[in-house]
Amino acid sequence: MKLVTERLILRRPTLKDAKDIAENANSLDVSRYLALVPYPYGVKDARAFIKLCSKTVKQEPYNFGIELKSSGKVIGMIGLLRVDRFSKKGEVGYCLGKRYWRQGITTEALEAIVNFAFQKLKLVRLQAEVFFENRASINLLKRFGFKKEGLKRKAMRAKSTGKWHDVWIYGLLKSDIKR
């Protein structure tokens, strides 16, 4: 499955993408707000992650590599996880290589995921959990209309730093979107 936007192709990562994924995830600035991404992050880590993505496809998390059309390189990841078809909900998560920050790329990818979740999968609720300190991610979610719903104290530990983080829960209902 692929989702295509103006500048991006969102697609399942393959082992050929391991080098690109490692290159973009191997930054403490990137990994410090991600619970499961170690630092340093190498090609071996990327291969293990890609294999995990391949195994879990049938269990319905939608893990997409963010491929930049202009270069064909995977510059980040975005996913729709913990999809519950009965309750019609899922959770979004994303990361992007630091050199691609502040270019609207995550915004473009998130818009595709939100549309996919609400239109194709017919979900009624999306959720995101974001480290308390991650202002950029919080601002992105707010721009999409996600509402702050609560705080989980010391809920996640960053693998890269070992530091515990409070986590904000943000939610977006399909009915929140003004079209």
N, C-alpha and C positions, 0 to 999 in steps of 0.2 A: 504494500500500500504506500502511496506517495501523496503528499499534499504539496501543491505548487503555488507559490506566491510570485510577486513581481521579481524579487531578487533571489528567492530561495527555493530549494527543493527539500522538503521534510520527508525522510525515508529511513527505513531500517538500516542501521549501520552494518557494514560487513568487515571482515578481517582486514581487507585492503585499507580501511579507514583508520586502523589502529594508530598509525604514526601521526596522522592529523589530530586525532582525538587526544593522544598523549601530549602532543605539542601544545594544544590549547588548554588542557587541564593542568599542566605542570606549572602552576603558578600559585603561590600562597594567597595572592589576592583573589584568585578564583575559588580555591578549595576551602578557604577559611569559613565560608558561609554554607558549605555543603557537608552534611553529616557523614556521608560514606566515601568521600573522595580523599585518598591519602595524599600527603606531600612528602617527598617528591612523588610524581605520578609518571610512570614509564609506559613503554609500549606493552610490556607484560600485563600491567594493570588494565590497559585499554582492551587488550585481547580477552582478558577474563570478563570484563564488563560486556563486551560484544557477544561473547558466548552465552552469558547470562541473559542478555536481551533476546537471543535466538531461542533459548529454552522456554522463556516465559511468554512467548507470543501467543500460544494457545490459551493462556490464562488471562488474557486481555489487558495487560498493560500495553500501552502504545508508546514504545520508545522510538523516537525519531532522531536521526542525526540531522543537524542543520547544515545543509550543503549550500555553499555560496555558488550560484549559477555561474558567475563570471570566472571562478577558478576551479570548480569541481571539487573543492576541498570541504571536508566536514569541519566546521569551526565551533561547534557546540552541540548540545543535546537539549531536547525538549520532550516531555512525556506527559501522557495522560495515564495516571496510575490508579490502582485500587478502584477500578471501574466496577460499580455495583449496578447491574442491569435492573434488578428488582426495585431498588431504591432510587434508581436513575441519577446516580451521582458518581463523581470521580474527582481525582486530585491532580493538579498540574504542578510540574516542576521543570526547571530549566537551568542551564548554565551556558556560558559563552566565553570563548577565549578573550583575554583582556584586550588584545589589540583591536577587537571588533566592538568594544563597548562604545556607547554613546553615538551609535550610527543608526538607531531605529531597527536593528536586526531582531532583537528579542521581541520588540513590539510587533513586528511583522509576523514572526513565528507564533507568538502567543495568540494573535488574532486568528490565525489559521486553526490553531488547536481549539480555541473557544468555539469557532464556527463549526468545526468538525464534531465537537462534543454535543453542542446543542442542536445542530441541524441533522447530521448523519446518524449519530448515536441516540438522539432524542433524550439526552440527559436533561434534568431540570436544575441540577446544582453542581457547581464546581467549587473546589476548596483548594487553598494553598496554605502551606505552613512555611513561615519565613522567620529566620533568626531575627531577634529583636533589633540588632544593630544594622541590619542590611537595608539601609535607606533606599538604595536604588531599586531593589526588588519591591519594597513597600510602595514606592512612588509609581512603579509600573502597574502594580495590581490596582492601585487607586484610580489610575487613568482609565482602566478597563471597567471600573465600577464595582470592583470587589469591595466588600464592606468588612471592616475589622469586627470580628465576632468574639474574640477572647484571647487570653494569654495562658499558655502552658509554661509553668515555671520549671527551669532546668530540665527541659523536655528532650533536648538533643545534645549530643556531644560531637563536635567536629573531629573527624578522624585525623585531619591534617595537623591540628594543634592540640588536641586532647581537651580543649576548653568546653565547658558546659554552657549552653545557651538557653535563654528563655525564648519561646517561640510564639509569634503571633499567628492566629488562625484568621484567614480571610476567606469569605465566601461570596459567590456570585450565583444568583438565580437567573434562569433563562428570562424570567419576567422582569428582571432588573435592566435588561438591555433595551434601550430605546432605539427603535428602527424606523 
